[in-house]
Amino acid sequence: MIRPKLSLRRPLAVLGAALIGLTGAVAVAAPASAHHTTITATADCDRLTGERVITWKVENSETNKDATLQKVTAGPGTPVNVPVQGAAAVDLQGYVIPEAASVVAVQRVPGDTATATLEVYAEWLVDNKVTAEHTDKGDINLAADKSCAPTPECVDASQAKYSHTFDGPKGTATVKLDGELPLCGEGKQWFTLVSYFAPRPQFATPQYVYGTPDSDWIGGTQTEIELNVEIPNCHTQVDLIWGDAEQVIDPLVEGGKRYGDKKLGSPGAPGNRSTGPQGWYNGGDKSCTTPATTFASNCDGSVAVSLTNDGKTSKYPVEFEVKGENGFSKKVSVEAGKADTSVVVPAADAGKIEVLVDGKVIEKGTYSWQRPEDCPLPAVTTEADCKNFTLTVTNPEGGLPVKATFTYGDKTETRTVAAGASAKVTFKAGKAKSALVALPELDLEMEAVYTPEKDCGGSGGGGDEPGLPVTGAAAGGIAAGAVALLIAGAVLFVIARRRRVTFTA
C-alpha cells in the first residue's frame, strides 16, 4: 500500500539545478536471509539553502514478491520522501516495492551533518500473509566533504556593508554597496549629504541648513550613488548621514539632537557599516554674517552711522564697535537681517571714524566728516558812513562755528562765529575803497566796497582828510541791498568758492 505524504521542498527539476558534487557512498549491512532489502545512498549540496540532499535507494531482493516497507527510521530524523512525477511526494514508510525493483527517496539534512542513517523494516506477503520479514540499515559518511553552506543570491538590507568617499570642502560624497550581491527584494538604503551655516570654523551652534540636502538610495540594480551639496561662502559644517532627508536636523542647537553614529565612518552603528573617511567636516574662512555700514554727515559736524547685518550669509548677530578719533566709542549688537541707526558721533569726538567687527575695520568702514552741500552758509552784511565801515557775519543755526577774517586797509580782525550767532567788526573809514571777508574753513572770500550812506561833502571819514568818492546808493537802497544779501548769502558763498566776490556796502 502507498500512503501519500507532504510534497518535497522543491521539484526534482529545481533540485537537480541546485545540487552540486557527489559526496560519498553508503555502507550496507548485508543480510544473511534470502529475503532482504539493499540500501545505498549518495549526497549532494543545495547551495541555495545550504542543506545536504541525500538520495536513498532501497532494492527488493525478491523477484517474485513485493516488499512492503512497514517502518522507516532515519537519522537525522528529517522526512524521507519518494518523489512522484506530477504529484505530491509520498512518505517512504508504507511504500510497496514491486518484485525485482527498487525505490528512490530523498532526505534533506543540515549542511554540517557528519553521518546519516536509514533503517528499513520490510515484509513480504503471499495471499495477504507475511511469509518473510527483515530489517536492513544503511548509512553514509558526510564528514569527508566540506560543510555545505548556502550561496546567497542577495544580501539583506539590515546586513549590507558599504564603502564611501567624502570631500567636505567641495560638498561631494559617494556611497557604494560592498560585494557582488544586490540588496534583497525591494530593500533600499538611503543616504543624505547636508551642509550648514556655522558660527565658527570648529563645531559650534546654532547651525542652519544651507541650500537643499541631497538624498539618494541604494537598492535593486542601483549599487552606487553620488551626492552633492552647495557650500556657503563662510563657516560651514558638512555631514554624510545614514538615512533620508527626514533625518536632517535643522537647526542644530545647543542641547538639541545630534547625528552621532549616523554619520558614515563613525565608530558605532549604523555609521560603522560603511568604510571610508569620517563623513563630517568643519571649516570655512569667513564669518556667516554680512556686516556693513554707511555714514551721513550732519551740518553740525556730527556723523550718523548706520549699521546693517542683512546680507545673503547673515545668520548670526554681529557686534559692531564705532570709534571716533577723539575718544568716542560705542558697541552695538545687530541681529541677522536687521539694521541699527542709533549711533551718532558728535562733532567734538568725530575726526576719523572707524567701524570694527572682531577688532578689525570692516570694508568701507572708515569715514571723516564732510560738509553736506545743503547746509546753509553764513551771510555777510555791511554798514558804512563817513566815519566807519562795519561788516557783520551771521552764522545760521544748526551748523558748525565758522572762523571769519575781516581785512580793511592795513587792519585785520578775526572772529569765530558760533552757530546761530553773529560777529561784527567796525573799521574807521579810510582811503581803502573795499574790505575783504574771508571764511577759510569754507574756502570762501568776499570783497565789500566802501560806499557811505550819504554824501560826505567831499571829505571822507577821518575828519579833515579827503573823503572817498560817492559810489554808494541812498540809505534806503543800502538797506534793501543788505536784506537781499542776507537772502542770497548762500548763493553768494557757493559761487564764491576759490574766488572773490565784490559787492558794495
Order of alpha helices (4+ residues) and beta strands (2+ residues): alpha-beta-beta-beta-beta-beta-beta-beta-beta-beta-beta-beta-beta-beta-beta-beta-beta-beta-beta-beta-beta-beta-beta-beta-beta-beta-beta-beta-beta-beta-beta-beta-beta-beta-alpha-alpha-beta
